[in-house]
Amino acid sequence: MSDSTDEVRAYTVRLELVDEPGELLRALEPIADNGGNLLSIFHERGNLTPRGHIPVEVDLEATPDRFDVIVEALQAADFDVIQAGAERYGEALTVVLSGHIVNTDLSDTLSRIRTSSNATVTDLSLSAPEGEEDVSSARLRLATEPGKVDETLSAVREIADEKDLTVVEPLAAGDAA
């Protein structure tokens, strides 16, 4: 009798890629290197995300354990994983960070949110009306695992405290707009 964790299943990974030669190939390497079998690739080069990146959807087959390793390898290679699998990121929340967002290293903040909460940033809007040296704000839409919203908010609060940023949290589950 086979263990259900050994069964090969189909998964979808949605990524945002920088528009540079070789990025698609670079994104496929962690999949191939970790035992994923490519089924299809949908590369929307003419359609840019709000951050100016190219959305890419990759359908693949893997065991659940290998799929987790593939997602981790993509994140370790600094790819923006927008969605991975059918249920991995089943809940969403929106928070606003306010303070010296740019000066406290926005990239580090986003990376730490991803690694400390296992959430992914699905959308980012930055406002710095007086320039990068003054107070700015960032609206973050986060996708997290089912049942992990409180854990994600806790991680965001901790990171914000360390960087002297204010967190404006959602008033209710989900987006009000």
Secondary structure as the mmCIF struct_conf table of DSSP 4:
data_model
#
loop_
_struct_conf.conf_type_id
_struct_conf.id
_struct_conf.beg_label_comp_id
_struct_conf.beg_label_asym_id
_struct_conf.beg_label_seq_id
_struct_conf.end_label_comp_id
_struct_conf.end_label_asym_id
_struct_conf.end_label_seq_id
HELX_RH_3T_P HELX_RH_3T_P1 SER A 4 ASP A 6
BEND BEND1 GLU A 7 GLU A 7
STRN STRN1 ARG A 9 LEU A 17
BEND BEND2 ASP A 19 GLU A 20
TURN_TY1_P TURN_TY1_P1 PRO A 21 GLY A 22
HELX_RH_AL_P HELX_RH_AL_P1 GLU A 23 ASP A 33
TURN_TY1_P TURN_TY1_P2 ASN A 34 GLY A 35
STRN STRN2 ASN A 37 HIS A 43
TURN_TY1_P TURN_TY1_P3 ARG A 45 GLY A 46
TURN_TY1_P TURN_TY1_P4 PRO A 50 ARG A 51
BEND BEND3 GLY A 52 GLY A 52
HELX_LH_PP_P HELX_LH_PP_P1 HIS A 53 HIS A 53
STRN STRN3 ILE A 54 ALA A 62
HELX_RH_AL_P HELX_RH_AL_P2 PRO A 64 ALA A 76
TURN_TY1_P TURN_TY1_P5 ALA A 77 ASP A 78
STRN STRN4 ASP A 80 ALA A 84
TURN_TY1_P TURN_TY1_P6 GLY A 85 TYR A 89
STRN STRN5 GLU A 91 GLY A 99
BEND BEND4 HIS A 100 HIS A 100
TURN_TY1_P TURN_TY1_P7 ILE A 101 THR A 104
HELX_RH_AL_P HELX_RH_AL_P3 LEU A 106 SER A 117
STRN STRN6 THR A 120 SER A 127
TURN_TY1_P TURN_TY1_P8 PRO A 129 GLU A 130
TURN_TY1_P TURN_TY1_P9 GLU A 132 GLU A 133
BEND BEND5 ASP A 134 ASP A 134
STRN STRN7 SER A 136 THR A 144
TURN_TY1_P TURN_TY1_P10 PRO A 146 GLY A 147
HELX_RH_AL_P HELX_RH_AL_P4 VAL A 149 GLU A 162
TURN_TY1_P TURN_TY1_P11 LYS A 163 ASP A 164
STRN STRN8 THR A 166 VAL A 168
BEND BEND6 LEU A 171 GLY A 174
#
